Amino acid sequence: MKIALVQPRPLSSDQRQIFAIIEEWVSGVASLGADLVVLPELILPGYNRPEEHREQAQPLDGKWCAAMRDIARKHGCAICYGWAERLGDQVFNAASVLDKTGARVGHYRKIQLFGEMERASFDFGTEAPPVFELNGVRTGLLICYDIEFPEHARALARAKAELILVPTANPVGYDHVPDLLVRARANENAAVVVYANYAGPDREIDFGGKSVIAGPDGQAVAQAGRGPTTLIADLPKTADYPAEAISVQFDDLRRVE
């Protein structure tokens, strides 16, 4: 499977413009042979748009989901994207994965909300992160701060996830996340982690870029810099690495009561 990761400048909250840009991204990476594109956290309606999170949030299978389904189907490319989901009076920081036909194969509501803004805008997710099949690969889904907790990635690995997708919105000053923690989660779970961030300022938040596709050896298969960019890489397979590069923690862990 060929994976694309888009690291954009933060977008405006004009929904027509957002969908036009997303379609341009998907069309572009699909033309280069990508089977999956991963977009950042809350691409709809925008991460640092707290006044619009509850106002603009859409239900599952609402107009946002329909538009994303049509884009995936039109270009024959799977899409992972973050968005604000409404469920009755609750609003969640959510992410969905669509396969190349537009069918939703994965959906998740963020468990680890970060900071005052997120906790004011959203309700905490209460369901375990999902694992699902995508192009024949066991795939898990987390959002941003979730990946910093080893317990969540390990739960996905225990469910036999080989690939973990992480839409994110990571500010400048938190480089240890893509440079250290994301790579550690990949290595300790013998999985590939795809961490898709924004680049550049959005009001008072300056996003730090450095999106990364981390291989099961804990090294970057591809990593972005500070500016807007797109990464494309073939999904690495654990079997292609020398045995000493792959952690055996998963099998060797001893529990002492």
N, C-alpha and C positions, 0 to 999 in steps of 0.2 A: 504494500500500500504506500502510495506517495502522499505525504502530509504537507500541507501549506499552513503557514501561520502568518496572520496579518497584524502588524504593529502600526496602527495609524495615529495621526494626531487626533485629539478629541474632536468629535463632530458637534455641529450645532444640534438643537433639539427639533429641527424641522424634519418631520418624519418622511416626507417625500424625498428630501435630499438624502436622508440616511439610507433609505431603501435603494435609491439610485446608485449611491456609492457602494453599498454592499453588493449589488448586482454586478457592478463594474469589477469589484474585487474577485467575486466568485467566477465570473466569466474569464477573467485574466488567468487565474490559477488553473482553472479547468482546461484552458487552451494549452497550458504547459504540462498537462497530464496529471494534475493533482486529483486524488480521490476524495480528499477531505480538506476542508479549510476550517481553522480555529480562529475565532474572533474574540475580542476582549469582553470583560465583565460589563454588564449593563450597556451594551451598545445601543439598546433601546430602553429608555429615551435618552441615555447619556448618564455616565456615572455621577458627575458632580452637578446634578440637577435635582436637588432634594425637593424643590417646590413642585416638580413634575412627576416624581416617582408615584405618589398616590393618585394624583390627578390623571396621569396618562396610562397607568398600569392596565394591562389587558388580561382577559381570562385565557386559560389554556384553550386552544382552538379558536381564539378570537382573530381579529383582522391581522395582527402582527404575525401570528403563527401561520395564517393562510398565505400571507405575502412571502414569508421565508420558505414555506413549502413549495410555492410556485418557482422561486429562484433556484432551489435545489433541483427540482424536477427539470426545469428548463435547461440547466447547464450540466445535468448529470453528475453533480458533485455533492457529497455529504457536507453538512455545515454544523458546526458547534458554535453557539452564540449565547451571550448573556442578556437577560431582559428582566423587566419588572412585571411580575405576574400578580393579578388580582384573583382572589378566591373569596367571594363574599366581602366581608369587611376587612379581611386580611390582605396584606401585600407582601410578596416575597421577592428577595433577590434570587432570581432563578437562572438556570441554564438549561438549554435543550440541545439535543443532537438529532438531526434529520439525516436519513440515508439518501442516496442519490435519486431515489424516486420521490422524495419529499416526505416519506413516512417517518414519524417520530419514533426513534428507537430508545432514546434516553431522556430523562427529565429529572431535575434535581433542584431543591430549595436550600439555599446556603444555611448551614448550621452555625458557623462561626462568624457572626456579624462583627465587623471591625469599626470601632470608634463611634462617637456620638451621632454623627450624621446617619450612618447605616442603621443604628439602633433606633433612631427616631423615625426613619423612613419605612423600615421593614419589620416583619415578624420573623422570629427564628424558625428555620426549618426544623422539622421534628422526625423526618424519615431518613433512614440510612442512605448514604450515597449509593447510586445504582451501578450495577455491572451488566453489560449487554453486549450482544454481538454486533460488530460493525465491519463489514467486508471480511468476515471470517476471523476477526480479531476480538478477543475478550477485552472490552473497553470499560473503564470507569470514569466517573465525572465528579469533579470537585470545583469549588470557586474560590480563588484568591487565598484569603487567610486560612482556609481549610487545609491547604497543603503544608502549612507551617506546623501542623499538629501531626506527629508521626502516626497516631492512632488511626486517623481516617484513611491515609494511604495504605496502612497495613491491613485494614479491614477490606479494602478493595483487593489487595494482593491475596488475602485469604479466600476471596471469592474468585480467584484465578484471573484477575485483570492483568493483562500484558501491557496495556496502554492506558495512561491516565491523562485526561484532558482537563486543563485548568484555565478557563477565562479569568483574567485578573485586571486590577487597576492599582498598580503598585507605584507609590510616589518616589521621587528622588529622596535619597537618604536611607533606603531599604534595600540596597544592592545585595546584602547578605542573603536575601530570599532567593533570587535567581542564581546567584553565584555559589551559594552554599546549601541552603535548605532544599531547594528543588532537586539539585543533583544528588543530595543525600537520600531523599525519598526515592529517587529512581534506583540508586545503587542498592539500598538496603532491602528493596522489594523486587529487585531484578526485573524492573519494568521500565518502559519509556514514559517520560512525563513531558507533556507539551504545555508550556506556560506562556499565554498570549497577553501582552500588556499594551498600554498606550504609550505614546511618546510626546512630551511637551506639555505646555500649560493649558489648564482649563480653569478659569477664574483663579482662585487662590491655591489650587493644587497643581504642582508640576510633576507630571508622570515621568518615571525614570527609564522607560524602555527596557532594554536588556532581556527581552523575551528570549526564551530558550527551549530547544528540544533536547532534553537530556536523555542519554542512552543508559542502558542497564549497568554500565560500568561506572556511572556517575560523571562521565565526561559529556561535554556539549557536542552533539551531532551538528548543531547549528545554533548560533547565538547572534542576536541583533545588538546594535549599538544604541546610542541615545535617540537617534532620529527615526522618522517613519520608514518602514521597510517591510518587505515580505520575505519570509524564509520558506524554502521548499526542500524537503529531504525525503529519501526513502526510509520507511519505517525499519529501524535496525532490529535484528533478531538476536535474542540472547545466545542462540546456538552458534552465531558467527563470531563470538568473542572467545578469547582464551579462558579456560576455566578459572584461572586465578584472578581474573578481572571481575568476576561475578560473585557477589556476596552470598554466603551460605547461611546467613543469620536466620532466614525463614525456617530452614530445616533444623538448625542447631539450637534454637532458643529453648532454654530450660526454665521451667516455672517452679519456684520454690515457695511453698505455702508457709 
